[in-house]
Amino acid sequence: MAWRVGVDSGGTFTDVCLFDDSTGRVAVWKVSSTSDDPSLGIATGVAEAIARVGAAPDSVAYFGHGTTVATNALIQHRGARTGLITTDGFRDLLEIGRQKRPDLYDLMADKPVPLVSRDLRLEVPERLRHDGSIEIALDETAFRHAVRVLRAADVQSVAVCFLYGFINTTHEEIASRILHEEFPEAFVCVSHDVAPEFREFERLSTTVVNACLGPVMRGYIQRLGQRLRALGVRATPHLTQSNGGVISFEQAERLPVRTVLSGPSTGVVGAREIGRLASYPDLITFDMGGTSTDVALLTGGECRLSGEAIVHGYPIKAPMLDIHTVGAGGGSIAYVDGGLLKVGPRSAGANPGPVCYGLGNTEPTVTDANVLLGLLNPRYLLDGRMAIDRDLAREAISRLAAVLGLDPMATALGILSVVTANMVRAIRVISVQRGYDPRDYALMAFGGAGPLHAARLAKELDIGRILVPRNPGILCAMGLLLTDLRTDFAVTRLKALRPEVLPEMVDAFLSLTARARDWFEHEGIALENQRISRTVDMRYAGQNYELSVPLPDGDIGPHSLTALAEGFAAIHRRLYGFASADDPVQLVTFRVQASGLVPKASFTQHPFTGSDGARALAEHRPIWLPESQAFASCPVYDRDRLEAGDRFNGPAIVEQMDATTYVPHGMTAQVDAWLNLVLESA
């Protein structure tokens, strides 16, 4: 047997998905995350999951992994001590930024803390012009002195970003050589390797983030590799990127900035594949875990790929799926601030976790509210492996209720209402604010807490259909078994959209394609499995932001310019409501995405044999119904015993090892041919 293993390590749980290539069998497992060293929780989860299916570690043919290590290090400012060397006069660019407030109407909002303190930001004489010509040659003696100053200051990483270094890499290449001579043990990042694109501040920020995360990710990847080898797993491990593809551990060590959305991106990949099979190409993905909620929008089965994003306050120029994250999860802590009930972004995490875990936390969480209301099993989770104490949840929420002047049940409902409002705002960011109507989409609910909250969210957004996949709690891990190897290459060349640009456009894409071919060769991807797609970032002259426009396959010629012009006008019209026929259009950044196709997990279609789901009825449990303001006995179904065609009405609960689904009054649930649970208004 050849097993394919996907592991998603979150802030609360570590999810494992196994797929047997020979039989199509899927097995899932879930363990608590180990925040001090996530690799320990991963090794434990993999060992237990492999043992449960009776497989040997050396039968693992593929190992894919999504992680929040880079994200958490960035959020918590636990990156490496980093030094920066930049062009004379640009030392403070990292702190000046764009001189914009994080929130336009919040006069007291703080900018994010600079990742490099001012004493570790050094300048050296050198200067390139906007066309790449050298105005002042790099002073190598001054650069060597700067390196020695940083080495004496005990930095672990050094970032180098010179003005217009993305156009002419000569000075940065010299700097890299000197750094490896003078400071060989340092993690070195030069901007043309990390983000070879225009916009000086964003390129600088991306290079610095990469440098800060480098030693953290390198240590983590090395520990994880050692633990996997100790288990007997011999497969070459891969790590998820923010763009939804996977890369080797070696490349992830060099470019950790591309993994800041590592975990959430594979959930989008898994949702896309399941939506395609179930004939729902237009989806809003809703991934609610223990610590945060991630949402994305898929139109025609594709999620928008962004070349730039602000991640926890830090601009990053790297290809990433358009995923919006908020601090709203099952472990989000509820509290009173200024007399108002608030929930998150602070989380109880995996340890101590929610109050009902009985591990010492005393502050109520979203999970505690669900336990008190009866929506979550009041005795245990994870099929009995995790004990739950409902009395502890009641005591914690009662203390909060006393402060608010409410009864405990109203307070628990209030917690759910507040966290739902936070998630509604997140979905509006990726839909309404970008010209999409959420009512035109189905809601794909996954993550450990997603199916429990999906119905409330859908009601607020007037979404008529919810899809809950067969294994929602581990969909991010399953997505690792559905994605391809993928990387991106880009070059900025600011040009007007005119026929004269064709020769330079051809040269740019030939160069990018050559780099993609080198990557294919390095990764050992056969020719028949190589795929290349091309896009161009475009804007009207004078605009500050670009739109990514696909470039059709084939030779580049006058027809390509026509296709780009028409594509840009269509996208601009959809987002902004108009397109100008007179304003000049600019080509800004040329991009190539290289994908290496790999074997993937597959799903089995099942014939309709079910009826009312009676065979799957496990028990009746009292749950608090807001419409009657009282407890009522409701059926609880065992998801593992539901069959294709089963149909039942809410209110009802569907339980499984990795998640719980709530079907409220006024909704029906039906199991489709792919064993998805489809919830619709009755």
URMODA-V411262 format. One record per residue. N is the residue number from 1. RES is the residue in one letter. PHI is phi as a letter, one per 20 degrees, with the letter a starting at -180 (none if undefined). PSI is psi in whole degrees, 0 to 359 (NA if undefined). Layout:
N,RES,PHI,PSI ; N,RES,PHI,PSI
//
This chain:
1,M,none,143 ; 2,A,d,112 ; 3,W,e,139 ; 4,R,d,129 ; 5,V,c,129 ; 6,G,d,135 ; 7,V,c,126 ; 8,D,d,119 ; 9,S,d,109 ; 10,G,d,184 ; 11,G,f,337 ; 12,T,d,313 ; 13,F,c,153 ; 14,T,d,122 ; 15,D,d,138 ; 16,V,c,131 ; 17,C,c,131 ; 18,L,d,139 ; 19,F,c,127 ; 20,D,e,114 ; 21,D,g,329 ; 22,S,e,328 ; 23,T,d,345 ; 24,G,n,8 ; 25,R,f,136 ; 26,V,d,132 ; 27,A,c,145 ; 28,V,c,155 ; 29,W,b,156 ; 30,K,b,131 ; 31,V,c,163 ; 32,S,f,142 ; 33,S,f,156 ; 34,T,d,98 ; 35,S,f,327 ; 36,D,f,323 ; 37,D,b,91 ; 38,P,g,333 ; 39,S,f,332 ; 40,L,f,314 ; 41,G,f,323 ; 42,I,f,312 ; 43,A,f,319 ; 44,T,f,313 ; 45,G,f,317 ; 46,V,f,316 ; 47,A,f,315 ; 48,E,f,318 ; 49,A,f,317 ; 50,I,f,319 ; 51,A,f,323 ; 52,R,f,329 ; 53,V,e,2 ; 54,G,m,29 ; 55,A,d,160 ; 56,A,e,145 ; 57,P,g,328 ; 58,D,f,0 ; 59,S,e,358 ; 60,V,f,114 ; 61,A,e,340 ; 62,Y,b,138 ; 63,F,c,117 ; 64,G,d,147 ; 65,H,b,133 ; 66,G,d,138 ; 67,T,c,155 ; 68,T,d,14 ; 69,V,g,312 ; 70,A,f,317 ; 71,T,f,312 ; 72,N,f,321 ; 73,A,f,324 ; 74,L,f,315 ; 75,I,f,315 ; 76,Q,e,4 ; 77,H,l,46 ; 78,R,d,25 ; 79,G,f,176 ; 80,A,f,155 ; 81,R,f,120 ; 82,T,c,142 ; 83,G,d,155 ; 84,L,c,134 ; 85,I,c,125 ; 86,T,c,179 ; 87,T,f,141 ; 88,D,g,125 ; 89,G,n,354 ; 90,F,d,19 ; 91,R,g,322 ; 92,D,e,5 ; 93,L,g,324 ; 94,L,g,327 ; 95,E,e,327 ; 96,I,f,316 ; 97,G,m,226 ; 98,R,d,7 ; 99,Q,l,34 ; 100,K,d,143 ; 101,R,f,144 ; 102,P,g,326 ; 103,D,c,120 ; 104,L,g,321 ; 105,Y,d,7 ; 106,D,d,99 ; 107,L,f,345 ; 108,M,d,4 ; 109,A,f,139 ; 110,D,e,141 ; 111,K,f,156 ; 112,P,f,150 ; 113,V,f,130 ; 114,P,g,136 ; 115,L,f,346 ; 116,V,c,122 ; 117,S,f,158 ; 118,R,f,327 ; 119,D,f,344 ; 120,L,d,9 ; 121,R,d,112 ; 122,L,d,153 ; 123,E,d,149 ; 124,V,c,148 ; 125,P,f,124 ; 126,E,a,151 ; 127,R,a,129 ; 128,L,d,147 ; 129,R,e,173 ; 130,H,f,339 ; 131,D,e,5 ; 132,G,n,353 ; 133,S,f,151 ; 134,I,e,120 ; 135,E,e,317 ; 136,I,c,121 ; 137,A,f,151 ; 138,L,f,128 ; 139,D,e,98 ; 140,E,f,327 ; 141,T,f,316 ; 142,A,f,323 ; 143,F,f,317 ; 144,R,f,321 ; 145,H,f,317 ; 146,A,f,319 ; 147,V,f,318 ; 148,R,f,325 ; 149,V,f,315 ; 150,L,f,323 ; 151,R,f,319 ; 152,A,f,336 ; 153,A,e,6 ; 154,D,m,37 ; 155,V,f,154 ; 156,Q,d,333 ; 157,S,c,151 ; 158,V,c,126 ; 159,A,d,138 ; 160,V,c,124 ; 161,C,b,110 ; 162,F,d,151 ; 163,L,g,128 ; 164,Y,l,27 ; 165,G,f,345 ; 166,F,e,343 ; 167,I,e,313 ; 168,N,c,114 ; 169,T,e,4 ; 170,T,g,309 ; 171,H,f,320 ; 172,E,f,328 ; 173,E,f,319 ; 174,I,f,317 ; 175,A,f,318 ; 176,S,f,318 ; 177,R,f,315 ; 178,I,f,319 ; 179,L,f,318 ; 180,H,f,336 ; 181,E,f,314 ; 182,E,e,332 ; 183,F,b,62 ; 184,P,f,335 ; 185,E,e,352 ; 186,A,f,152 ; 187,F,e,118 ; 188,V,d,131 ; 189,C,c,125 ; 190,V,d,142 ; 191,S,f,326 ; 192,H,f,343 ; 193,D,e,326 ; 194,V,e,314 ; 195,A,b,80 ; 196,P,f,58 ; 197,E,c,166 ; 198,F,f,177 ; 199,R,n,97 ; 200,E,f,314 ; 201,F,f,315 ; 202,E,f,322 ; 203,R,f,318 ; 204,L,f,313 ; 205,S,g,316 ; 206,T,f,317 ; 207,T,f,318 ; 208,V,f,317 ; 209,V,g,316 ; 210,N,f,318 ; 211,A,f,319 ; 212,C,f,323 ; 213,L,e,340 ; 214,G,g,301 ; 215,P,f,327 ; 216,V,f,310 ; 217,M,f,323 ; 218,R,f,315 ; 219,G,f,319 ; 220,Y,f,313 ; 221,I,f,321 ; 222,Q,f,319 ; 223,R,f,317 ; 224,L,f,317 ; 225,G,g,319 ; 226,Q,f,319 ; 227,R,f,320 ; 228,L,f,319 ; 229,R,f,322 ; 230,A,f,328 ; 231,L,f,338 ; 232,G,o,10 ; 233,V,e,121 ; 234,R,d,352 ; 235,A,f,146 ; 236,T,f,118 ; 237,P,f,150 ; 238,H,c,154 ; 239,L,c,143 ; 240,T,f,143 ; 241,Q,e,171 ; 242,S,f,343 ; 243,N,e,3 ; 244,G,n,349 ; 245,G,e,178 ; 246,V,d,152 ; 247,I,c,166 ; 248,S,f,158 ; 249,F,g,324 ; 250,E,f,314 ; 251,Q,f,326 ; 252,A,f,326 ; 253,E,f,323 ; 254,R,f,326 ; 255,L,c,64 ; 256,P,f,339 ; 257,V,f,338 ; 258,R,e,3 ; 259,T,d,13 ; 260,V,f,338 ; 261,L,d,37 ; 262,S,g,308 ; 263,G,f,306 ; 264,P,f,330 ; 265,S,f,324 ; 266,T,f,336 ; 267,G,f,321 ; 268,V,f,319 ; 269,V,f,314 ; 270,G,f,318 ; 271,A,f,321 ; 272,R,f,315 ; 273,E,f,317 ; 274,I,f,319 ; 275,G,f,322 ; 276,R,f,315 ; 277,L,f,321 ; 278,A,e,6 ; 279,S,m,40 ; 280,Y,c,78 ; 281,P,f,339 ; 282,D,d,107 ; 283,L,c,149 ; 284,I,d,118 ; 285,T,e,138 ; 286,F,c,98 ; 287,D,d,100 ; 288,M,d,116 ; 289,G,d,209 ; 290,G,e,334 ; 291,T,d,323 ; 292,S,b,171 ; 293,T,c,133 ; 294,D,d,131 ; 295,V,c,149 ; 296,A,b,161 ; 297,L,c,130 ; 298,L,d,123 ; 299,T,d,124 ; 300,G,m,29 ; 301,G,n,7 ; 302,E,c,138 ; 303,C,e,137 ; 304,R,g,133 ; 305,L,d,122 ; 306,S,d,142 ; 307,G,e,355 ; 308,E,b,143 ; 309,A,b,160 ; 310,I,d,116 ; 311,V,d,109 ; 312,H,l,40 ; 313,G,n,350 ; 314,Y,d,120 ; 315,P,f,135 ; 316,I,c,123 ; 317,K,e,93 ; 318,A,b,145 ; 319,P,f,128 ; 320,M,b,148 ; 321,L,f,148 ; 322,D,f,81 ; 323,I,d,133 ; 324,H,d,131 ; 325,T,d,138 ; 326,V,c,154 ; 327,G,e,70 ; 328,A,c,107 ; 329,G,b,181 ; 330,G,f,331 ; 331,G,e,4 ; 332,S,f,134 ; 333,I,e,135 ; 334,A,e,139 ; 335,Y,b,170 ; 336,V,d,129 ; 337,D,c,114 ; 338,G,m,30 ; 339,G,n,358 ; 340,L,d,144 ; 341,L,f,128 ; 342,K,c,154 ; 343,V,c,124 ; 344,G,m,180 ; 345,P,f,354 ; 346,R,f,137 ; 347,S,c,150 ; 348,A,f,348 ; 349,G,m,203 ; 350,A,e,328 ; 351,N,b,111 ; 352,P,e,345 ; 353,G,m,186 ; 354,P,g,159 ; 355,V,g,321 ; 356,C,f,348 ; 357,Y,f,339 ; 358,G,m,29 ; 359,L,d,14 ; 360,G,o,347 ; 361,N,f,142 ; 362,T,d,357 ; 363,E,e,128 ; 364,P,f,148 ; 365,T,c,177 ; 366,V,f,319 ; 367,T,f,319 ; 368,D,f,321 ; 369,A,f,318 ; 370,N,f,324 ; 371,V,f,315 ; 372,L,f,322 ; 373,L,f,352 ; 374,G,n,2 ; 375,L,f,325 ; 376,L,e,149 ; 377,N,g,123 ; 378,P,f,0 ; 379,R,d,322 ; 380,Y,a,163 ; 381,L,c,175 ; 382,L,l,45 ; 383,D,l,35 ; 384,G,n,354 ; 385,R,f,342 ; 386,M,c,113 ; 387,A,f,145 ; 388,I,c,137 ; 389,D,d,102 ; 390,R,f,328 ; 391,D,f,322 ; 392,L,f,320 ; 393,A,f,317 ; 394,R,f,317 ; 395,E,f,317 ; 396,A,f,316 ; 397,I,f,328 ; 398,S,f,321 ; 399,R,f,319 ; 400,L,f,321 ; 401,A,f,323 ; 402,A,f,323 ; 403,V,f,323 ; 404,L,e,343 ; 405,G,m,30 ; 406,L,c,168 ; 407,D,e,162 ; 408,P,g,321 ; 409,M,f,320 ; 410,A,f,324 ; 411,T,f,317 ; 412,A,f,317 ; 413,L,f,324 ; 414,G,f,321 ; 415,I,f,315 ; 416,L,f,324 ; 417,S,f,318 ; 418,V,f,315 ; 419,V,f,328 ; 420,T,f,318 ; 421,A,f,321 ; 422,N,f,320 ; 423,M,f,327 ; 424,V,f,317 ; 425,R,f,322 ; 426,A,f,318 ; 427,I,f,325 ; 428,R,f,331 ; 429,V,f,318 ; 430,I,e,0 ; 431,S,c,280 ; 432,V,g,317 ; 433,Q,f,350 ; 434,R,d,18 ; 435,G,n,18 ; 436,Y,d,141 ; 437,D,e,115 ; 438,P,g,339 ; 439,R,f,344 ; 440,D,e,3 ; 441,Y,c,156 ; 442,A,e,150 ; 443,L,e,118 ; 444,M,e,111 ; 445,A,d,126 ; 446,F,b,189 ; 447,G,n,164 ; 448,G,f,331 ; 449,A,d,353 ; 450,G,g,308 ; 451,P,f,337 ; 452,L,f,330 ; 453,H,d,356 ; 454,A,f,319 ; 455,A,f,319 ; 456,R,f,318 ; 457,L,f,315 ; 458,A,f,322 ; 459,K,f,318 ; 460,E,f,328 ; 461,L,e,359 ; 462,D,m,36 ; 463,I,e,130 ; 464,G,e,348 ; 465,R,b,137 ; 466,I,c,134 ; 467,L,d,127 ; 468,V,d,111 ; 469,P,f,168 ; 470,R,g,321 ; 471,N,c,74 ; 472,P,f,326 ; 473,G,f,340 ; 474,I,c,24 ; 475,L,f,326 ; 476,C,f,320 ; 477,A,f,320 ; 478,M,f,324 ; 479,G,g,332 ; 480,L,f,337 ; 481,L,e,4 ; 482,L,c,3 ; 483,T,d,165 ; 484,D,d,166 ; 485,L,f,139 ; 486,R,b,141 ; 487,T,b,167 ; 488,D,c,147 ; 489,F,c,145 ; 490,A,b,155 ; 491,V,b,136 ; 492,T,e,128 ; 493,R,b,98 ; 494,L,f,109 ; 495,K,c,151 ; 496,A,f,147 ; 497,L,f,86 ; 498,R,c,161 ; 499,P,g,330 ; 500,E,f,343 ; 501,V,f,346 ; 502,L,g,311 ; 503,P,g,317 ; 504,E,f,326 ; 505,M,f,317 ; 506,V,f,315 ; 507,D,f,319 ; 508,A,f,314 ; 509,F,f,330 ; 510,L,f,318 ; 511,S,f,315 ; 512,L,f,321 ; 513,T,f,323 ; 514,A,f,320 ; 515,R,f,323 ; 516,A,f,319 ; 517,R,f,322 ; 518,D,f,320 ; 519,W,f,318 ; 520,F,g,316 ; 521,E,f,318 ; 522,H,f,322 ; 523,E,e,356 ; 524,G,m,37 ; 525,I,e,124 ; 526,A,f,153 ; 527,L,g,319 ; 528,E,f,347 ; 529,N,d,8 ; 530,Q,e,133 ; 531,R,c,139 ; 532,I,c,132 ; 533,S,c,151 ; 534,R,c,141 ; 535,T,c,161 ; 536,V,c,130 ; 537,D,e,127 ; 538,M,c,159 ; 539,R,b,163 ; 540,Y,f,145 ; 541,A,g,128 ; 542,G,o,345 ; 543,Q,f,155 ; 544,N,e,346 ; 545,Y,c,150 ; 546,E,d,160 ; 547,L,d,139 ; 548,S,e,124 ; 549,V,c,127 ; 550,P,f,142 ; 551,L,d,122 ; 552,P,g,152 ; 553,D,f,164 ; 554,G,o,183 ; 555,D,f,149 ; 556,I,e,126 ; 557,G,b,194 ; 558,P,g,326 ; 559,H,f,331 ; 560,S,f,319 ; 561,L,f,322 ; 562,T,f,316 ; 563,A,f,320 ; 564,L,f,317 ; 565,A,f,316 ; 566,E,f,319 ; 567,G,f,319 ; 568,F,f,316 ; 569,A,f,319 ; 570,A,f,317 ; 571,I,f,318 ; 572,H,f,320 ; 573,R,f,320 ; 574,R,f,319 ; 575,L,f,322 ; 576,Y,d,355 ; 577,G,n,2 ; 578,F,b,164 ; 579,A,b,136 ; 580,S,e,133 ; 581,A,e,350 ; 582,D,d,327 ; 583,D,f,137 ; 584,P,f,144 ; 585,V,d,141 ; 586,Q,d,143 ; 587,L,e,129 ; 588,V,d,300 ; 589,T,c,131 ; 590,F,e,135 ; 591,R,c,144 ; 592,V,c,130 ; 593,Q,d,125 ; 594,A,d,127 ; 595,S,c,134 ; 596,G,d,112 ; 597,L,f,136 ; 598,V,c,159 ; 599,P,g,143 ; 600,K,c,160 ; 601,A,f,154 ; 602,S,c,163 ; 603,F,d,149 ; 604,T,d,134 ; 605,Q,e,136 ; 606,H,d,141 ; 607,P,f,152 ; 608,F,f,116 ; 609,T,c,347 ; 610,G,e,177 ; 611,S,c,266 ; 612,D,d,6 ; 613,G,m,13 ; 614,A,g,325 ; 615,R,f,338 ; 616,A,e,2 ; 617,L,f,119 ; 618,A,e,321 ; 619,E,a,176 ; 620,H,d,139 ; 621,R,c,139 ; 622,P,f,128 ; 623,I,c,152 ; 624,W,e,120 ; 625,L,d,119 ; 626,P,f,331 ; 627,E,f,332 ; 628,S,d,353 ; 629,Q,l,43 ; 630,A,b,162 ; 631,F,f,144 ; 632,A,b,146 ; 633,S,f,125 ; 634,C,c,148 ; 635,P,f,144 ; 636,V,d,120 ; 637,Y,d,145 ; 638,D,e,113 ; 639,R,g,325 ; 640,D,f,339 ; 641,R,d,359 ; 642,L,f,144 ; 643,E,c,160 ; 644,A,g,129 ; 645,G,o,343 ; 646,D,f,139 ; 647,R,b,136 ; 648,F,b,163 ; 649,N,d,155 ; 650,G,e,164 ; 651,P,f,140 ; 652,A,b,161 ; 653,I,c,139 ; 654,V,c,119 ; 655,E,d,146 ; 656,Q,b,173 ; 657,M,g,321 ; 658,D,d,354 ; 659,A,a,167 ; 660,T,c,134 ; 661,T,d,133 ; 662,Y,d,124 ; 663,V,d,106 ; 664,P,f,172 ; 665,H,g,136 ; 666,G,n,2 ; 667,M,c,152 ; 668,T,d,153 ; 669,A,c,135 ; 670,Q,c,142 ; 671,V,e,124 ; 672,D,e,185 ; 673,A,f,341 ; 674,W,d,12 ; 675,L,m,19 ; 676,N,f,149 ; 677,L,e,118 ; 678,V,d,118 ; 679,L,d,131 ; 680,E,c,156 ; 681,S,f,136 ; 682,A,f,NA
//
